[in-house]
Amino acid sequence: MFKQVKSQNLSEMVVKQIIELIEAEELKPGDKLPPENIFADELGVSRGILREALTILQFQGFISRKPKDGTYIRELGDYKKANQSITESLKDATYMDLIEVREALELRTVELAIERARDEEIIKIKDYLNSINIDDKNYNIMDYNFHLKIAELSKNILLINFIDNYYGLIEELGEKSNKKAERKQEIIDEHKSLINAIYSRNVKMAKEALTYHLRKVREIISKNDITKGGNNE
């Protein structure tokens, strides 16, 4: 079913092929994709390229990645319905409300990550941050991917799903507030401070790093008068 990919932009070609298979109903909701090592061989790409493609597909809502289980094709109708419900419920919410929800959930996520993550898992995220290019057109997806990776360290499926399913709202904010290259680099530096604190198993330092990061987001919201979430941009 899968064809080997031959292109300079391999990850986008992988994304395109999987979406085409979904649209042709060769891949159906609930179908489980092959393990990464097997899947990468079938496509003729590296596991790094495959992971990049899967991150894009997950960001777009086509797949769901379950820790210690696998990657599944999502029910797109249910996915769209869920997102409409979220938008409707947040139609009167402000971005400040969203930041407060993030802070409450992500502070707990950090605690669990420090308790449960293995050193090698944290090191992979440190390496990932070092590989990010702020000029990459997929920068916002990579920012999302960092938050998802932190959630995965918690081993808590609900916290993971919060980032996975609701990041569209956070991403919308990011597109409005993180346009400047200087701010993009600051965000990477703030993320590095957070992951270094997690690696050091320093709960106090990790919480301070996360709180500082979200405070900077609040400052940008206030400075640029970015007030409404949901349908009230």
C-alpha positions in Angstrom: 0.0 0.0 0.0 2.8 2.5 0.9 5.2 3.7 -1.8 8.8 4.6 -1.4 9.2 8.4 -1.3 11.7 10.1 -3.6 11.8 13.9 -3.2 14.0 16.6 -1.7 11.2 17.5 0.8 10.6 14.0 2.0 8.5 14.7 5.1 5.9 16.7 3.0 5.7 13.8 0.5 5.1 11.4 3.3 2.3 13.6 4.7 0.8 14.0 1.2 0.8 10.2 0.6 -0.9 9.4 3.9 -3.5 12.0 3.4 -4.2 10.7 0.0 -4.6 7.2 1.4 -7.0 8.5 4.0 -9.1 10.3 1.4 -9.1 7.2 -0.8 -10.3 5.2 2.3 -7.4 2.9 2.1 -6.5 4.1 5.6 -9.6 4.3 7.7 -10.4 5.7 11.2 -9.0 3.4 13.9 -6.4 1.8 11.6 -3.0 1.5 13.3 0.1 2.5 11.3 3.1 0.3 11.3 5.9 0.7 14.0 8.2 3.5 13.1 11.2 1.3 12.1 9.0 -0.8 9.7 7.1 2.2 8.4 10.2 4.1 7.6 11.6 1.2 5.7 8.4 0.8 3.7 8.5 4.5 2.8 12.2 4.5 2.1 12.9 7.4 4.5 14.8 7.8 7.7 13.0 7.5 11.1 13.7 11.2 11.6 11.9 12.2 8.4 9.0 9.9 9.3 8.7 11.4 12.8 8.6 14.9 11.3 5.8 13.8 8.9 3.8 12.2 11.8 4.2 15.4 13.8 2.7 17.4 11.0 -0.2 14.9 10.5 -0.8 14.9 14.3 -0.8 18.7 14.3 -3.3 18.7 11.4 -5.6 16.2 13.3 -5.2 13.2 10.9 -3.6 10.9 13.4 -3.4 10.2 17.1 -0.2 9.0 18.8 -0.7 6.9 21.9 2.4 6.4 24.2 3.4 2.7 24.4 0.7 1.8 22.0 1.1 3.2 18.5 -0.2 5.7 15.9 -3.8 5.6 14.7 -5.8 7.2 12.0 -8.3 9.6 13.7 -12.1 9.8 13.1 -12.0 13.1 11.3 -15.7 13.8 11.8 -15.4 13.4 15.5 -12.2 15.4 15.5 -13.9 18.4 13.8 -16.9 18.1 16.0 -14.8 18.1 19.1 -12.9 21.2 17.9 -16.2 23.0 17.1 -17.4 22.2 20.6 -14.2 23.6 22.1 -14.4 26.8 20.0 -18.0 27.3 21.0 -17.3 26.8 24.7 -14.5 29.3 24.5 -16.2 32.0 22.4 -16.3 34.4 25.4 -12.9 33.4 26.7 -9.8 35.6 26.5 -6.3 34.5 25.7 -5.5 35.3 29.3 -8.0 32.7 30.3 -6.2 30.2 28.1 -2.8 31.1 29.6 -4.2 30.5 33.1 -5.5 27.0 32.0 -2.1 26.2 30.5 -0.3 27.3 33.6 -2.5 25.2 35.9 -2.1 22.1 33.7 1.5 22.5 32.6 2.8 23.1 36.1 1.5 19.7 37.1 2.8 18.3 33.8 6.3 19.5 34.8 6.1 17.8 38.2 5.1 14.5 36.7 7.8 14.7 34.0 10.4 15.2 36.7 9.0 12.2 38.6 8.6 9.8 35.6 10.8 10.7 32.7 14.0 8.8 32.0 17.2 10.7 31.4 17.5 9.5 27.8 14.0 10.8 27.1 14.9 14.2 28.4 18.2 14.3 26.5 16.3 13.6 23.2 14.2 16.8 23.8 17.4 18.7 24.6 18.8 17.5 21.3 15.5 18.4 19.5 15.7 22.0 20.8 19.2 22.4 19.6 18.1 21.3 16.1 15.3 23.9 15.7 15.8 26.7 13.1 13.8 29.8 13.9 13.6 30.5 10.1 12.0 27.2 9.3 8.5 27.6 7.9 7.4 24.8 10.3 8.6 26.7 13.4 5.2 26.8 14.9 4.7 23.1 14.5 8.1 22.5 16.2 7.0 24.8 19.1 3.9 22.6 19.4 6.0 19.5 19.2 8.1 20.7 22.2 5.1 21.1 24.4 3.8 17.7 23.3 7.1 16.1 24.1 7.0 17.6 27.6 3.5 16.3 28.1 4.6 12.8 27.0 7.2 12.8 29.7 4.4 13.0 32.2 3.0 9.6 31.1 -0.4 11.1 31.7 -2.7 10.5 28.8 -5.1 13.3 29.6 -2.3 15.9 29.8 -1.0 14.6 26.5 -4.4 14.9 24.9 -4.7 18.4 26.2 -1.7 19.4 24.2 -2.6 17.2 21.2 -6.2 18.2 20.9 -6.3 21.8 22.1 -3.0 23.2 20.8 -4.8 24.8 17.9 -5.9 27.5 20.3 -2.4 27.9 21.7 -1.0 27.9 18.2 -3.4 30.6 17.1 -2.0 32.7 19.9 1.5 31.9 18.9 1.0 33.0 15.3 -0.2 36.4 16.6 2.4 37.0 19.3 5.6 35.2 18.2 6.2 36.7 14.7 9.6 38.4 15.4 12.8 36.3 15.0 14.0 37.8 18.3 11.0 36.5 20.2 11.3 33.1 18.5 14.9 32.8 19.8 13.8 33.9 23.2 11.2 31.1 23.2 13.8 28.5 22.4 16.0 29.8 25.2 13.0 29.7 27.6 12.3 26.1 26.5 15.9 25.2 27.1 15.8 26.6 30.6 12.7 24.5 31.3 14.1 21.2 29.9 17.4 21.7 31.7 15.6 22.1 35.0 13.6 18.9 34.3 16.8 17.1 33.5 18.2 18.3 36.8 15.1 17.1 38.6 14.7 20.6 40.1 10.9 21.1 40.5 11.3 24.7 41.8 13.5 25.7 38.9 11.3 24.0 36.3 8.2 25.7 37.6 10.0 29.1 37.7 11.1 28.5 34.1 7.6 27.7 32.9 6.0 30.6 34.9 8.5 33.0 33.4 7.8 31.7 29.9 4.0 32.2 30.3 4.5 35.6 31.9 6.3 36.7 28.8 3.4 35.5 26.7 1.0 37.5 28.9 3.2 40.6 28.4 3.0 40.2 24.7 -0.8 39.8 24.8 -1.1 43.0 26.9 1.3 45.0 24.8 -0.3 44.0 21.5 -3.9 44.1 22.8 -4.5 40.5 21.9 -7.6 39.8 23.9 -10.0 37.3 22.5 -9.8 33.6 21.8 -12.3 31.3 20.0 -14.4 33.2 17.5 -13.7 36.7 18.8 -10.4 37.6 17.3 
